[in-house]
Amino acid sequence: MHRRFLWAAGLIIAGGVALRVALALSPGFVVDSDRAIVYLMAVHASHGDLAVVYWGQQYGGSLISLVSGAVMAVVGESPYVVYGVVLAMMAASAALLCRLTRLALGRVAGLVATALFMFPGTFLTRQTLDDGGFYMSSVLFALLAIWLAVDHPLRAPRWRMLGVGLSVGIALWCSPMGFALAVPALGVALFRRRRVSTALLMLPGLALGGAAFAVGELQFRAADSGWAQEVTLFGGALERIHQLFFGLIPAGLPFGIGSLRVVVALVVLALIVVLLVGAFRDKSGVTFAFAAGVVLLTVVLVLSGTTLIDAAARYDEFYLPALAFAAAAIIVRVAAGVAVLASRGRAGDAGDAGDGNPEGDAATRAGTPASPPASRRPARALLGALAALTVVAAVVISVRGTYLIGSTTTQTGDNRGTIAAADTPSAATVPVAGLQLYGGDAIAVDDLLEARGITAVWAAYWISYRLAAASDERVVAADIELRRYAPYVQRASAVDPAAVVEPTGSGAEQALSASTDLPYTERETVAGMTVFIYDHPVTAERLGRVIGMA
């Protein structure tokens, strides 16, 4: 049974990885600027230019980029190295979730939770591949912290406590959301051991993560970025809770957009209630860790300045392990209840015919395991059938909407609401030939700039870092809205002739076309993008005044 369980879990995880590999290799798979930054950070890390956090942010540990950079230093630069690192973290997270669910709920529930985690629907299937830089690393170390806190078969308790502290510290470095998911592991470990030495052993790792988080804050302030996260505290908390549970979370889950949005939101709330109730009954500590983590994660998202609109559904990745765990608990318990009722019915029909089975009694006396009683066989069969049905349904739902596989067009813009001032087209498409990860528009603009000998530009956010990645940084593109990376800003401000790239038809493009304060020398339109060329340098301040961002 144990071997079959391992094979089943391994096949589920391998299937999820295979689906994401197929997605990454599909012609229509295009990376946006957020994800392009992760690759660019990895390239810089491979050359010794290390960033502690995501470019231009106060938080968002660079672990994925640093690990990818280390691999690139050996195998060479490729965006697929980043995807390989993310998939390895995804597989490790799934294995940890499977183990934790098995400890708390049993083998069948472990397989169901693993399937729901690996096949969470179209949106999260892509999100858990095309990571924004710190999502999967946050999930991984939160799960690792919980596992080290509760799993007794792993010996050397002192090393485990050191590992708990270090895992929580790394989760803190990765993101405040990761810290919210991981910090309950500290409470579980302290409750289970109840020793002062336990707290002392966890302190070094926590201090290390706190120091990395502080360095990221200092790095952000030194870079003088154009964007900062604002803490809202309790201002509009009720409205933000409603936005989170009835907008953001359903938007990233299957069937969560449209007429079923409210239903999906209520199901999510029900799953969280299941976690909260189960936290007081589960002696393993696993359910408590997931329940407390979800509550703390919600507090972080609601009280911070994080955008809680549908377009920010990527934050669902942080909820995914706990929701998969809770859903597995419900599915298995419902199946077990139905199976018990069915078994009682069979027992009633059969009367006492099954009592005193001489063959079974003899086998038991001889020390040979007897076959399951007839009354238990329907229960096991029903439980296994429902688990298999859940796995199949999760796979079908996830694969069904993965329309990017085989697609031949891509959006030229990706306005997901995270940058209020960004102007991006909503419908223009550009033909994509072969594997062009950063979009046909970025490649076409790079060709134009290369022909003009231009090596640094200003650009709208959603084209900027895609352009830099597509050109292997032959052209560096400073984004106009956030100015995430200071060296790009410096080069774009000093280069002569200057150039600005904006989506054709956007407000910024129209303002630049009509401006008399900043007249252009040339104006070219290519692949849905307009390139303005000037005969002098263009500073951020001057450009901002023209397009209304000063």
Disulfide bonds with the S-S distance in Angstrom:
none
